[in-house]
Amino acid sequence: MLHKEIVVKGMVQGVYFRATAKSVAASMGLKGQVKNLPDGHVWIAAEGPASAMKEFIDWCKIGPSGAKVSGLDITDGPLQHYTEFSILH
């Protein structure tokens, strides 16, 4: 099990990035959280197996239609043992 914190940069707010990320992550069996940041980026904490994490990170590089992702900052962290994937407001 991996824990990754991902900051998605670019035009990623106002394009349903959080809702789509939640749906995509849940369909891959990942747990975690997603929220908008004041600087216009999106923060994601995700936990799950390495294969699903790689697939999710690949999706984050593109995002939903309407998003223009310019880059990702990814860091490893300790497991938080999330029980679901939730949107924080």
FIGU-825295 format. One record per residue: residue number from 0; x, y, z of N, C-alpha, C in turn. Coordinates in nm, 3 decimals, m for minus. Example, Ala and Ser with C-alpha at 12.3 -4.5 7.8 and 13.67 -1.06 7.14 Angstrom:
BEGIN
[0,[1.319,m0.569,0.780],[1.230,m0.450,0.780],[1.320,m0.330,0.780]];
[1,[1.285,m0.225,0.708],[1.367,m0.106,0.714],[1.290,0.003,0.787]];
END
This chain:
BEGIN
[0,[0.084,m0.119,0.000],[0.000,0.000,0.000],[0.088,0.125,0.000]];
[1,[0.050,0.219,m0.085],[0.123,0.345,m0.096],[0.035,0.461,m0.051]];
[2,[0.098,0.566,m0.001],[0.029,0.693,0.026],[0.102,0.799,m0.054]];
[3,[0.027,0.867,m0.140],[0.084,0.974,m0.222],[0.004,1.101,m0.199]];
[4,[0.075,1.212,m0.188],[0.011,1.342,m0.190],[0.045,1.406,m0.323]];
[5,[m0.058,1.447,m0.393],[m0.043,1.497,m0.530],[m0.101,1.638,m0.536]];
[6,[m0.022,1.733,m0.583],[m0.072,1.867,m0.611],[m0.078,1.879,m0.763]];
[7,[m0.200,1.900,m0.812],[m0.223,1.911,m0.956],[m0.226,2.060,m0.991]];
[8,[m0.137,2.099,m1.082],[m0.124,2.240,m1.119],[m0.184,2.263,m1.258]];
[9,[m0.224,2.387,m1.281],[m0.280,2.424,m1.410],[m0.420,2.480,m1.393]];
[10,[m0.499,2.473,m1.500],[m0.639,2.514,m1.491],[m0.720,2.391,m1.449]];
[11,[m0.732,2.374,m1.317],[m0.790,2.251,m1.265],[m0.905,2.276,m1.167]];
[12,[m0.945,2.400,m1.151],[m1.063,2.430,m1.069],[m1.173,2.478,m1.161]];
[13,[m1.297,2.444,m1.125],[m1.412,2.483,m1.206],[m1.434,2.391,m1.325]];
[14,[m1.368,2.275,m1.326],[m1.382,2.179,m1.437],[m1.419,2.040,m1.385]];
[15,[m1.476,2.035,m1.263],[m1.518,1.909,m1.199],[m1.401,1.815,m1.172]];
[16,[m1.283,1.874,m1.147],[m1.165,1.790,m1.121],[m1.185,1.706,m0.995]];
[17,[m1.232,1.769,m0.887],[m1.247,1.695,m0.760],[m1.346,1.580,m0.774]];
[18,[m1.462,1.608,m0.831],[m1.566,1.504,m0.844],[m1.519,1.390,m0.934]];
[19,[m1.453,1.426,m1.043],[m1.405,1.323,m1.134],[m1.292,1.243,m1.071]];
[20,[m1.202,1.311,m1.000],[m1.093,1.241,m0.931],[m1.148,1.141,m0.830]];
[21,[m1.250,1.182,m0.757],[m1.312,1.091,m0.659],[m1.368,0.968,m0.728]];
[22,[m1.440,0.989,m0.838],[m1.499,0.878,m0.912],[m1.393,0.784,m0.970]];
[23,[m1.291,0.843,m1.031],[m1.184,0.763,m1.092],[m1.109,0.685,m0.984]];
[24,[m1.072,0.753,m0.876],[m0.996,0.688,m0.769],[m1.077,0.574,m0.707]];
[25,[m1.204,0.599,m0.679],[m1.289,0.496,m0.618],[m1.302,0.375,m0.711]];
[26,[m1.313,0.400,m0.842],[m1.327,0.289,m0.937],[m1.200,0.205,m0.942]];
[27,[m1.086,0.264,m0.903],[m0.958,0.193,m0.901],[m0.930,0.130,m0.765]];
[28,[m1.021,0.151,m0.670],[m1.002,0.095,m0.536],[m0.914,0.178,m0.445]];
[29,[m0.890,0.305,m0.483],[m0.809,0.393,m0.400],[m0.897,0.464,m0.297]];
[30,[m0.838,0.499,m0.186],[m0.904,0.576,m0.080],[m0.825,0.705,m0.061]];
[31,[m0.893,0.808,m0.009],[m0.820,0.932,0.017],[m0.909,1.053,0.021]];
[32,[m0.851,1.167,m0.015],[m0.920,1.296,m0.008],[m0.875,1.384,m0.123]];
[33,[m0.963,1.477,m0.161],[m0.927,1.575,m0.263],[m0.988,1.709,m0.223]];
[34,[m0.915,1.818,m0.249],[m0.969,1.951,m0.220],[m0.903,2.055,m0.309]];
[35,[m0.975,2.166,m0.330],[m0.919,2.280,m0.400],[m0.828,2.356,m0.304]];
[36,[m0.721,2.411,m0.358],[m0.630,2.495,m0.280],[m0.652,2.642,m0.318]];
[37,[m0.624,2.733,m0.226],[m0.646,2.876,m0.253],[m0.567,2.928,m0.373]];
[38,[m0.455,2.863,m0.408],[m0.372,2.911,m0.519],[m0.420,2.862,m0.656]];
[39,[m0.535,2.790,m0.659],[m0.590,2.743,m0.785],[m0.552,2.600,m0.820]];
[40,[m0.466,2.538,m0.739],[m0.428,2.399,m0.762],[m0.527,2.307,m0.691]];
[41,[m0.514,2.177,m0.716],[m0.595,2.075,m0.648],[m0.499,1.983,m0.572]];
[42,[m0.532,1.956,m0.445],[m0.453,1.867,m0.360],[m0.526,1.734,m0.347]];
[43,[m0.451,1.626,m0.362],[m0.508,1.492,m0.349],[m0.418,1.411,m0.257]];
[44,[m0.479,1.340,m0.164],[m0.410,1.237,m0.087],[m0.475,1.106,m0.128]];
[45,[m0.395,1.011,m0.175],[m0.450,0.884,m0.223],[m0.369,0.769,m0.166]];
[46,[m0.441,0.660,m0.135],[m0.378,0.540,m0.082],[m0.431,0.418,m0.156]];
[47,[m0.339,0.327,m0.183],[m0.379,0.203,m0.248],[m0.258,0.130,m0.303]];
[48,[m0.285,0.022,m0.377],[m0.175,m0.056,m0.433],[m0.099,0.019,m0.543]];
[49,[0.027,m0.017,m0.562],[0.114,0.054,m0.656],[0.057,0.058,m0.798]];
[50,[m0.001,m0.052,m0.845],[m0.051,m0.055,m0.983],[m0.165,0.044,m1.002]];
[51,[m0.258,0.050,m0.907],[m0.370,0.144,m0.916],[m0.320,0.288,m0.900]];
[52,[m0.221,0.308,m0.814],[m0.167,0.442,m0.792],[m0.103,0.496,m0.919]];
[53,[m0.029,0.411,m0.989],[0.034,0.455,m1.114],[m0.072,0.495,m1.216]];
[54,[m0.176,0.414,m1.226],[m0.284,0.444,m1.319],[m0.355,0.575,m1.283]];
[55,[m0.377,0.597,m1.153],[m0.442,0.720,m1.108],[m0.354,0.842,m1.135]];
[56,[m0.225,0.831,m1.108],[m0.133,0.941,m1.135],[m0.131,0.974,m1.284]];
[57,[m0.134,0.870,m1.367],[m0.140,0.893,m1.512],[m0.267,0.969,m1.549]];
[58,[m0.379,0.936,m1.483],[m0.504,1.008,m1.508],[m0.491,1.154,m1.462]];
[59,[m0.429,1.176,m1.347],[m0.412,1.311,m1.293],[m0.334,1.402,m1.388]];
[60,[m0.246,1.345,m1.468],[m0.167,1.423,m1.563],[m0.255,1.483,m1.672]];
[61,[m0.374,1.425,m1.691],[m0.467,1.471,m1.795],[m0.591,1.535,m1.733]];
[62,[m0.651,1.466,m1.634],[m0.770,1.516,m1.567],[m0.894,1.503,m1.653]];
[63,[m1.005,1.561,m1.606],[m1.129,1.554,m1.682],[m1.123,1.647,m1.804]];
[64,[m1.218,1.629,m1.894],[m1.222,1.720,m2.010],[m1.245,1.861,m1.958]];
[65,[m1.177,1.957,m2.014],[m1.185,2.095,m1.967],[m1.068,2.134,m1.882]];
[66,[m1.001,2.037,m1.821],[m0.883,2.066,m1.739],[m0.762,2.085,m1.829]];
[67,[m0.672,2.171,m1.784],[m0.544,2.189,m1.852],[m0.435,2.174,m1.746]];
[68,[m0.389,2.050,m1.729],[m0.290,2.019,m1.627],[m0.152,2.059,m1.677]];
[69,[m0.083,2.142,m1.598],[0.051,2.186,m1.638],[0.160,2.108,m1.564]];
[70,[0.123,2.037,m1.457],[0.223,1.959,m1.386],[0.169,1.901,m1.257]];
[71,[0.244,1.806,m1.201],[0.210,1.743,m1.074],[0.329,1.752,m0.980]];
[72,[0.302,1.779,m0.854],[0.402,1.762,m0.748],[0.357,1.642,m0.667]];
[73,[0.439,1.538,m0.658],[0.401,1.415,m0.590],[0.500,1.387,m0.478]];
[74,[0.446,1.361,m0.359],[0.531,1.324,m0.246],[0.474,1.199,m0.180]];
[75,[0.563,1.119,m0.122],[0.522,1.002,m0.045],[0.492,1.046,0.098]];
[76,[0.405,0.969,0.163],[0.374,0.998,0.302],[0.334,0.872,0.375]];
[77,[0.314,0.884,0.506],[0.272,0.769,0.586],[0.124,0.737,0.560]];
[78,[0.089,0.611,0.566],[m0.049,0.569,0.547],[m0.140,0.635,0.650]];
[79,[m0.253,0.684,0.603],[m0.353,0.744,0.691],[m0.473,0.651,0.712]];
[80,[m0.478,0.543,0.637],[m0.583,0.441,0.650],[m0.723,0.500,0.626]];
[81,[m0.737,0.573,0.516],[m0.868,0.628,0.479],[m0.965,0.513,0.456]];
[82,[m1.092,0.539,0.483],[m1.194,0.436,0.463],[m1.275,0.460,0.337]];
[83,[m1.259,0.576,0.274],[m1.330,0.609,0.151],[m1.252,0.717,0.079]];
[84,[m1.301,0.758,m0.037],[m1.242,0.872,m0.106],[m1.341,0.987,m0.096]];
[85,[m1.300,1.095,m0.032],[m1.393,1.205,m0.005],[m1.344,1.337,m0.059]];
[86,[m1.439,1.426,m0.086],[m1.410,1.563,m0.130],[m1.415,1.652,m0.008]];
[87,[m1.309,1.727,0.016],[m1.307,1.823,0.125],[m1.341,1.961,0.070]];
[88,[m1.413,2.038,0.149],[m1.452,2.172,0.105],[m1.385,2.278,0.190]];
END
